[in-house]
Amino acid sequence: MNKNNVCSNYVDPEYTWKVLQDFKGGNALFTQPATPIKCGGAPQKIMYLADDYFRRTGVRDQSQIIFATPGSVIFATEPFKTTLMEVVDRKDIQLRFFHKLTRIDGANKKAYYTITQDADEPEKILYNSKDSGIKELSKTEIEIPYEMLHLAPPQSAPDFVKRSKIAFQDGPNKGWINVDIHTLQHPEYQNVFALGDAAALPTAKTGAAIRKQAPVLVHNLMRVMEHQLPVDQYQGYSSCPIVTGYGKMLLCEFDYTNERDSDPLLTKIFDTSKELYSMWILKKYGLPFMYWNMMLKGRA
Ligand SMILES: Cc1cc2nc3c(=O)[nH]c(=O)nc-3n(C[C@H](O)[C@H](O)[C@H](O)COP(=O)(O)OP(=O)(O)OC[C@H]3O[C@@H](n4cnc5c(N)ncnc54)[C@H](O)[C@@H]3O)c2cc1C
């Protein structure tokens, strides 16, 4: 990390910027781990911005942009998925699904992936695939050479949470705090509630999600302190503001069922499933204002 053109906005965005500025062509590989991550859209956002930047600097013609992800789709919720696939087509990005990053050879600029889906069904794995020097080492392992690699590191709850009895001790949620996904109350220790990234909630880990979790948690906690049952229910709302280029963004809002859950007021005025300049302005100016002045003060 942070050398040999392996960069991550999760660790050092300044180095990502340097790598983008120095990029002169070849494979620009973008990837993400198989663990849950903060803001699942972030590894895509930087890829779309990089594409835009490479077009401005005149190196896009000499480069291949590849997105290799352990996931099976670019985005789970319609109509955002359709818009993002249009973006992928327009930008000529190669998608590789079911790709689990296992190893990076930094000195030789090669990334190694295990393919987790049956290779006999290539249409599920590859989209817009091109010859980019990718080598099949076996039916389940491939080598992708790169000139630059942007990654999101594998993520977990902090160690003190993982070691605690409030966390799941095993299973797919191991290490994340065990809470009822609707009431946010621990099933065993009823005076314990959790929200945010460390909680085992099957939705995207975002600040936007916490904004909706906080009032539910507070209300339920106050009820429990008054010896009543928790009644408020969080439905898994989360939001990914996906920047698709300079001055373009769609605002993906969804819930536990992966159904669209867009703000009714905002969608009266804007079609937030399309790339909009207005949403870019919202992200650049509106959301920081809302965060500092409203969310942190419990007013929004
Ligand atoms: C690149 C990136 C882009 C993102 N984009 C968006 C976005 O556009 N929209 C959005 O809504 N969200 C976004 N997010 C996600 C958002 O930042 C997180 O969901 C949110 O910050 C989670 O808040 P949290 O309080 O649960 O956890 P955190 O913000 O991780 O806070 C946990 C805190 O606990 C502290 N801590 C850890 N261990 C200890 C210890 N032993 N003792 C004391 N303190 C400790 C940590 O230092 C940290 O400050 C993004 C995240 C990243 C990384």
The ligand as a Gaussian input file, in Angstrom:
#p B3LYP/6-31G(d) Opt

LIG

0 1
 C      -13.766000       6.580000       1.434000
 C      -15.086000       6.647000       2.178000
 C      -16.159000       7.279000       1.589000
 C      -17.381000       7.354000       2.267000
 N      -18.406000       8.022000       1.675000
 C      -19.569000       8.160000       2.339000
 C      -20.628000       8.924000       1.781000
 O      -20.498000       9.496000       0.693000
 N      -21.793000       9.020000       2.471000
 C      -21.957000       8.430000       3.701000
 O      -23.028000       8.565000       4.285000
 N      -20.967000       7.679000       4.263000
 C      -19.782000       7.539000       3.625000
 N      -18.771000       6.823000       4.190000
 C      -19.047000       6.012000       5.397000
 C      -19.024000       6.792000       6.702000
 O      -17.814000       7.512000       6.813000
 C      -19.159000       5.768000       7.853000
 O      -20.282000       4.944000       7.643000
 C      -19.293000       6.459000       9.207000
 O      -18.191000       7.303000       9.450000
 C      -19.379000       5.399000      10.293000
 O      -19.461000       6.033000      11.535000
 P      -19.188000       5.187000      12.863000
 O      -19.231000       6.195000      13.978000
 O      -20.078000       4.010000      12.950000
 O      -17.732000       4.589000      12.692000
 P      -16.361000       5.370000      12.505000
 O      -16.578000       6.663000      11.761000
 O      -15.402000       4.372000      11.954000
 O      -15.961000       5.763000      13.985000
 C      -15.435000       4.821000      14.885000
 C      -14.477000       5.580000      15.779000
 O      -14.035000       4.708000      16.820000
 C      -12.681000       5.000000      17.053000
 N      -12.060000       3.855000      17.764000
 C      -11.710000       2.652000      17.250000
 N      -11.166000       1.893000      18.220000
 C      -11.181000       2.619000      19.361000
 C      -10.770000       2.377000      20.710000
 N      -10.205000       1.211000      21.072000
 N      -10.943000       3.345000      21.619000
 C      -11.510000       4.536000      21.262000
 N      -11.929000       4.829000      20.008000
 C      -11.756000       3.883000      19.080000
 C      -12.111000       5.218000      15.672000
 O      -10.904000       5.932000      15.718000
 C      -13.229000       6.039000      15.023000
 O      -13.062000       7.413000      15.230000
 C      -17.524000       6.749000       3.549000
 C      -16.427000       6.121000       4.144000
 C      -15.214000       6.069000       3.469000
 C      -14.043000       5.394000       4.146000

